[in-house]
Amino acid sequence: MGLLAATAGAEEFEPARLDLAEGVRFQPTMGLEYGYDDNLTHNGEDKVDSQYLRLVPELKFVWGKRISHLKLDYLLDYASYFDSSDDNYLDHDVDLIGHHEFTARHRIDGTYEYLKGHQARGTGIAEFEDTDKPVKYTSHDLYGAYEFGAETARMQLGANLGYYQLGYDNFRERSQYRDYDDFRFGATLKWRLGARTKLLLDLSESDISYDKVEPGELSRDSNVSRGLVGLIWEATAKSEGRAAFGIEDKRFDDSGREDFTGFAWDVAFTWRPLTYSTLELVSARETKDPFTNGDYVEESRYDLGWEHYWSERWATHVELRYADKDYTGDDRADEVTRIRLGVIYEFRRWMKLEPFFSYRDNSSTRDDPELNYDKNQYGLQITLAL
């Protein structure tokens, strides 16, 4: 729904939390969006446009307090397109987040996400396919981390494990070759340099395994190793963030595919020059497996967001997103630019309005209408709460 959360002025729109039992809090919200999309198929020639209505109810549950707590979020995302019912979708997203501190020196975190999602026509594995409806998929993402060392200590050591599984639900003739599992593990070291600054060493290993090999193609199974070094700025009234740089190495099991070794980074920085103004920068460089052809995609992406409250109830919201995607194993390089502009009006404590406009430009070195197109979308978002 947006890159930045509301900051100053947020007290004007503040969803109520209900106490269901001792230590259990419940917060429901309902998102409504009415708008127009001029390119549902993400295509430069065969465009399909439509007005639409989108419903996004969300239920949040919290058990416990800061030292030990459990959070459960459920979000349903339904969209109905008035002139193209084939593009209707219904997604479900369940997030379970847990945190426990045994002592000041020992703590664990765990997350699990279940997502019943979709890829719109002309995106994902349907980039070059003339599908008559969205591609549906189911994913499971499990992650656990342990950290040793008090927050105020000179050093903290951490270890983590994760497992991700993606399986497609329709168009199985094509999609069965893109089902995969990703087992990952890693270690971190944080070394305090100052009152709010830490040196970071982040090491990770990922084992990617596909269920099936497409006839006539080479195996996509691979191992990805990353080593990053950087700094962490702990939260203050004005800023917080992380910036780490290093090397990524991707090795395929099949020697017929081209391996990768190159520069990688992971940056996330929030700056609040004023109590009512927030800027956020998120950037990363990494390899990704392509949905269609090629060995891997070397992707660099940059997200910049700015939210500014001009009064207690009025704010503007701007998002700029740019991604450079260089394909290896396929003669192709893409550039994706996205812009989103919104005006927030916190009408009541229980209601927020946001008219918005978004624009996407997809440009590629390959002269295909599936890869060279633009997309305009505008509408009105309404968020309701108790």
C-alpha positions as CSV (number, residue, x, y, z in Angstrom):
1,M,0.0,0.0,0.0
2,G,3.0,2.3,0.2
3,L,6.7,2.4,0.9
4,L,6.5,4.6,4.0
5,A,4.3,4.4,7.1
6,A,2.6,7.5,8.4
7,T,4.7,9.5,10.8
8,A,3.8,12.8,12.4
9,G,0.1,13.5,12.1
10,A,-0.6,9.8,12.4
11,E,-2.6,10.5,15.5
12,E,-5.3,11.9,13.3
13,F,-5.8,8.4,11.8
14,E,-5.2,5.9,14.5
15,P,-7.0,2.5,14.2
16,A,-8.3,1.2,17.5
17,R,-6.8,-1.9,19.2
18,L,-9.3,-4.1,21.0
19,D,-8.4,-6.1,24.0
20,L,-9.9,-9.6,23.4
21,A,-8.3,-11.2,26.5
22,E,-5.5,-10.5,28.9
23,G,-2.4,-9.7,26.8
24,V,-4.3,-10.2,23.5
25,R,-4.9,-7.2,21.2
26,F,-6.9,-7.1,17.9
27,Q,-6.8,-4.5,15.2
28,P,-9.0,-4.8,12.1
29,T,-8.9,-2.4,9.1
30,M,-10.6,-2.4,5.7
31,G,-9.0,-1.0,2.6
32,L,-11.2,0.1,-0.4
33,E,-9.8,1.2,-3.7
34,Y,-11.6,2.4,-6.8
35,G,-9.5,3.2,-9.9
36,Y,-8.7,2.8,-13.5
37,D,-5.8,0.7,-15.1
38,D,-5.0,1.3,-18.8
39,N,-2.8,-1.8,-19.3
40,L,-3.8,-4.9,-17.5
41,T,-1.8,-7.2,-19.8
42,H,1.5,-5.3,-19.5
43,N,1.9,-5.2,-23.3
44,G,2.9,-2.4,-25.7
45,E,0.4,-3.4,-28.4
46,D,-2.5,-5.5,-27.1
47,K,-3.6,-3.3,-24.2
48,V,-6.6,-4.1,-22.1
49,D,-8.0,-1.3,-19.9
50,S,-10.6,-1.3,-17.2
51,Q,-12.0,0.4,-14.1
52,Y,-11.8,-1.8,-11.0
53,L,-12.7,-2.1,-7.4
54,R,-10.3,-3.5,-4.9
55,L,-11.0,-4.7,-1.3
56,V,-8.2,-5.3,1.2
57,P,-9.4,-6.2,4.7
58,E,-6.6,-6.9,7.3
59,L,-6.7,-8.5,10.7
60,K,-3.9,-8.0,13.2
61,F,-3.5,-10.0,16.5
62,V,-0.8,-9.4,19.1
63,W,0.0,-11.5,22.1
64,G,2.5,-10.5,24.8
65,K,4.8,-7.6,25.2
66,R,8.2,-6.4,24.0
67,I,10.4,-9.1,25.6
68,S,8.2,-11.9,24.4
69,H,5.4,-11.6,21.9
70,L,3.7,-13.2,18.9
71,K,2.0,-11.4,16.0
72,L,-0.5,-12.8,13.5
73,D,-1.5,-10.8,10.4
74,Y,-4.0,-11.8,7.8
75,L,-4.6,-9.8,4.7
76,L,-7.1,-10.6,1.9
77,D,-6.6,-8.8,-1.4
78,Y,-9.5,-9.0,-3.9
79,A,-9.8,-7.0,-7.2
80,S,-12.7,-7.0,-9.6
81,Y,-12.2,-5.4,-13.1
82,F,-15.4,-4.1,-14.6
83,D,-14.4,-4.6,-18.2
84,S,-12.1,-7.6,-17.9
85,S,-13.3,-10.1,-15.4
86,D,-10.7,-12.6,-16.5
87,D,-8.1,-10.4,-14.6
88,N,-10.0,-10.7,-11.3
89,Y,-7.9,-12.1,-8.5
90,L,-8.2,-13.2,-4.8
91,D,-4.9,-13.3,-2.8
92,H,-4.4,-14.4,0.8
93,D,-1.4,-13.4,2.9
94,V,-0.8,-14.8,6.5
95,D,2.2,-13.6,8.5
96,L,3.3,-15.1,11.9
97,I,6.0,-13.2,13.7
98,G,7.5,-14.2,17.1
99,H,10.2,-12.8,19.4
100,H,11.5,-14.0,22.7
101,E,14.3,-12.8,25.0
102,F,15.6,-15.5,27.3
103,T,17.9,-13.1,29.0
104,A,19.5,-9.8,28.0
105,R,22.1,-11.8,26.1
106,H,20.0,-14.5,24.4
107,R,17.1,-13.9,22.0
108,I,15.4,-15.6,19.1
109,D,13.2,-14.4,16.3
110,G,11.0,-16.4,14.0
111,T,8.7,-15.6,11.0
112,Y,6.4,-17.6,8.8
113,E,4.6,-16.3,5.7
114,Y,1.9,-18.2,3.7
115,L,1.0,-16.4,0.5
116,K,-1.7,-17.4,-2.0
117,G,-0.8,-14.9,-4.7
118,H,-0.9,-14.2,-8.4
119,Q,1.2,-12.8,-11.3
120,A,-0.8,-10.4,-13.5
121,R,-1.0,-11.2,-17.2
122,G,2.2,-10.3,-19.0
123,T,4.3,-10.6,-15.9
124,G,6.3,-13.4,-14.2
125,I,6.3,-16.7,-16.1
126,A,3.5,-15.3,-18.4
127,E,5.8,-12.6,-19.7
128,F,5.8,-14.1,-23.2
129,E,2.7,-16.2,-22.8
130,D,-0.8,-15.1,-24.0
131,T,-2.6,-16.3,-20.9
132,D,-6.3,-15.6,-20.4
133,K,-6.1,-15.0,-16.7
134,P,-3.5,-14.4,-13.9
135,V,-1.0,-17.0,-13.0
136,K,-1.7,-18.3,-9.4
137,Y,1.0,-19.5,-7.0
138,T,1.4,-20.6,-3.4
139,S,4.5,-19.9,-1.3
140,H,5.8,-20.7,2.2
141,D,8.6,-18.7,3.8
142,L,10.0,-19.9,7.1
143,Y,12.8,-18.1,8.9
144,G,14.5,-18.3,12.3
145,A,17.3,-16.4,13.9
146,Y,19.3,-16.5,17.2
147,E,21.5,-13.7,18.5
148,F,23.9,-13.7,21.4
149,G,25.1,-10.6,23.2
150,A,23.3,-7.8,25.0
151,E,22.1,-4.9,22.9
152,T,24.5,-2.6,24.8
153,A,27.5,-5.0,24.6
154,R,30.5,-4.4,22.3
155,M,29.7,-7.5,20.1
156,Q,26.6,-9.5,19.1
157,L,26.8,-12.8,17.2
158,G,23.9,-14.3,15.2
159,A,22.9,-17.4,13.3
160,N,19.9,-17.9,11.0
161,L,18.1,-20.6,9.0
162,G,15.4,-20.2,6.4
163,Y,13.4,-22.2,3.9
164,Y,11.3,-20.9,1.0
165,Q,9.0,-23.0,-1.3
166,L,7.2,-21.7,-4.4
167,G,4.7,-23.8,-6.3
168,Y,2.4,-22.6,-9.2
169,D,-1.3,-23.6,-9.1
170,N,-2.3,-23.2,-12.8
171,F,-0.9,-23.3,-16.3
172,R,1.0,-26.4,-15.2
173,E,2.3,-27.3,-18.7
174,R,4.6,-24.3,-18.3
175,S,4.7,-23.5,-14.7
176,Q,5.7,-27.0,-13.4
177,Y,9.3,-26.2,-14.4
178,R,9.4,-23.1,-12.2
179,D,8.5,-24.7,-8.9
180,Y,11.5,-24.6,-6.5
181,D,12.8,-24.8,-3.0
182,D,15.4,-22.5,-1.4
183,F,17.2,-23.6,1.8
184,R,19.3,-20.8,3.3
185,F,21.5,-20.2,6.3
186,G,23.8,-17.5,7.5
187,A,25.7,-15.8,10.3
188,T,26.1,-12.2,11.4
189,L,28.5,-10.3,13.6
190,K,27.8,-6.8,14.9
191,W,30.6,-4.7,16.5
192,R,29.8,-1.5,18.3
193,L,31.8,1.5,17.1
194,G,29.9,4.2,18.9
195,A,26.8,5.0,20.9
196,R,24.5,4.2,17.9
197,T,26.8,2.8,15.2
198,K,27.8,-0.8,14.6
199,L,30.0,-2.6,12.2
200,L,28.2,-5.4,10.4
201,L,29.5,-8.6,8.9
202,D,26.8,-10.6,7.1
203,L,27.5,-14.1,5.6
204,S,24.8,-16.2,3.9
205,E,24.5,-19.3,1.8
206,S,21.5,-20.4,-0.3
207,D,20.7,-23.7,-2.0
208,I,18.1,-23.4,-4.8
209,S,16.6,-26.6,-6.1
210,Y,14.0,-26.9,-8.9
211,D,11.5,-29.7,-8.9
212,K,11.7,-30.5,-12.6
213,V,14.0,-29.8,-15.5
214,E,12.3,-28.6,-18.7
215,P,12.9,-30.9,-21.7
216,G,15.7,-29.6,-23.8
217,E,16.9,-27.2,-21.1
218,L,19.7,-27.3,-18.5
219,S,19.1,-27.6,-14.8
220,R,18.6,-24.3,-12.9
221,D,19.8,-25.7,-9.5
222,S,22.4,-23.4,-8.0
223,N,24.1,-22.3,-4.8
224,V,24.4,-18.6,-3.9
225,S,27.0,-17.3,-1.4
226,R,27.1,-13.7,-0.2
227,G,29.5,-11.8,2.1
228,L,28.7,-8.2,3.0
229,V,30.4,-5.7,5.3
230,G,28.9,-2.4,6.4
231,L,27.4,-0.2,9.1
232,I,24.2,-0.1,11.1
233,W,22.8,3.2,12.4
234,E,20.5,2.5,15.3
235,A,17.2,4.4,15.5
236,T,17.3,8.0,16.6
237,A,14.7,10.7,16.3
238,K,16.1,11.7,12.9
239,S,17.6,8.6,11.3
240,E,18.2,4.8,11.2
241,G,19.5,2.5,8.6
242,R,21.9,-0.1,7.3
243,A,24.4,-0.1,4.4
244,A,26.4,-3.2,3.6
245,F,28.6,-4.0,0.5
246,G,30.4,-7.1,-0.6
247,I,30.6,-10.0,-3.0
248,E,28.0,-12.5,-4.3
249,D,28.9,-15.8,-6.0
250,K,26.3,-17.9,-7.8
251,R,27.3,-21.4,-8.9
252,F,25.1,-23.7,-11.1
253,D,25.1,-27.5,-10.7
254,D,25.1,-27.8,-14.5
255,S,28.4,-26.5,-16.0
256,G,26.5,-25.5,-19.1
257,R,25.1,-22.5,-17.4
258,E,27.2,-19.4,-16.7
259,D,28.2,-18.8,-13.1
260,F,28.4,-15.3,-11.5
261,T,30.8,-13.5,-9.2
262,G,30.4,-9.8,-8.6
263,F,29.6,-6.8,-6.5
264,A,26.5,-6.9,-4.2
265,W,24.9,-4.5,-1.7
266,D,22.0,-4.0,0.6
267,V,21.0,-0.5,1.8
268,A,18.0,0.7,3.8
269,F,18.0,4.2,5.3
270,T,15.4,6.4,6.9
271,W,15.9,10.1,7.5
272,R,13.5,12.4,9.3
273,P,14.8,16.0,8.7
274,L,11.6,17.2,10.4
275,T,9.1,15.6,12.7
276,Y,6.5,15.7,10.0
277,S,8.7,14.7,7.0
278,T,10.2,11.3,6.3
279,L,12.5,10.1,3.5
280,E,13.4,6.5,2.9
281,L,15.9,4.9,0.6
282,V,16.1,1.2,-0.1
283,S,18.6,-0.2,-2.6
284,A,20.0,-3.7,-3.4
285,R,22.2,-5.4,-6.0
286,E,21.8,-9.2,-6.3
287,T,21.3,-12.0,-8.8
288,K,17.8,-13.5,-9.4
289,D,16.6,-16.5,-11.3
290,P,14.6,-15.3,-14.4
291,F,10.9,-16.3,-14.7
292,T,11.4,-17.0,-18.4
293,N,14.7,-17.4,-20.4
294,G,18.3,-17.0,-19.3
295,D,20.7,-18.2,-16.6
296,Y,20.3,-15.4,-14.1
297,V,19.4,-11.7,-13.9
298,E,21.9,-9.3,-12.4
299,E,19.5,-6.7,-10.8
300,S,20.2,-3.3,-9.3
301,R,17.2,-1.5,-7.8
302,Y,16.6,1.8,-6.1
303,D,13.5,2.8,-4.1
304,L,13.1,6.4,-2.8
305,G,10.0,7.5,-0.8
306,W,9.0,10.8,0.7
307,E,6.1,11.5,2.9
308,H,5.5,15.0,4.2
309,Y,2.7,16.3,6.4
310,W,1.7,19.9,5.4
311,S,-0.8,20.0,8.3
312,E,-2.1,17.7,10.9
313,R,-4.4,15.9,8.4
314,W,-2.9,16.6,5.0
315,A,0.2,14.9,3.6
316,T,1.7,14.1,0.2
317,H,3.4,10.8,-0.6
318,V,5.9,10.2,-3.4
319,E,7.6,7.0,-4.5
320,L,10.2,6.6,-7.2
321,R,11.4,3.1,-8.1
322,Y,14.0,2.2,-10.6
323,A,15.4,-1.3,-11.5
324,D,18.2,-2.2,-14.0
325,K,18.0,-5.9,-15.0
326,D,20.9,-7.4,-17.0
327,Y,20.2,-10.9,-18.3
328,T,22.9,-13.6,-18.7
329,G,22.0,-16.4,-21.0
330,D,19.5,-14.2,-22.9
331,D,20.4,-11.3,-25.1
332,R,18.4,-8.8,-23.1
333,A,18.7,-5.9,-20.6
334,D,15.6,-4.2,-19.1
335,E,15.0,-0.9,-17.3
336,V,11.9,-0.5,-15.1
337,T,10.8,2.9,-13.8
338,R,7.8,3.4,-11.5
339,I,6.4,6.6,-10.1
340,R,3.6,6.9,-7.6
341,L,2.0,10.2,-6.3
342,G,-0.6,10.4,-3.6
343,V,-2.4,12.9,-1.4
344,I,-3.3,11.7,2.1
345,Y,-6.2,13.2,4.0
346,E,-6.8,11.8,7.5
347,F,-10.5,12.6,7.6
348,R,-11.2,11.0,11.0
349,R,-9.4,8.8,13.5
350,W,-11.1,5.9,11.8
351,M,-10.9,7.0,8.1
352,K,-8.1,7.9,5.7
353,L,-8.4,9.0,2.1
354,E,-5.7,8.9,-0.6
355,P,-6.2,9.8,-4.2
356,F,-3.2,8.5,-6.2
357,F,-1.6,8.2,-9.6
358,S,1.0,5.7,-10.7
359,Y,3.1,5.3,-13.8
360,R,5.3,2.4,-15.0
361,D,7.7,2.3,-17.9
362,N,9.2,-1.0,-19.0
363,S,12.0,-0.6,-21.6
364,S,14.2,-3.4,-23.0
365,T,17.0,-3.9,-25.5
366,R,14.8,-6.6,-27.1
367,D,12.3,-5.2,-29.5
368,D,9.3,-7.1,-28.2
369,P,5.9,-5.4,-27.2
370,E,5.8,-7.8,-24.2
371,L,9.0,-6.0,-22.8
372,N,8.4,-2.4,-24.0
373,Y,5.3,-0.8,-22.6
374,D,4.0,1.8,-20.2
375,K,1.2,1.6,-17.7
376,N,-1.0,4.3,-16.0
377,Q,-3.2,3.8,-13.0
378,Y,-5.1,6.2,-10.9
379,G,-7.8,6.0,-8.2
380,L,-8.9,6.6,-4.7
381,Q,-7.9,4.5,-1.6
382,I,-10.0,4.6,1.5
383,T,-8.8,3.0,4.7
384,L,-11.4,2.3,7.4
385,A,-10.8,1.3,11.0
386,L,-12.7,0.9,14.3
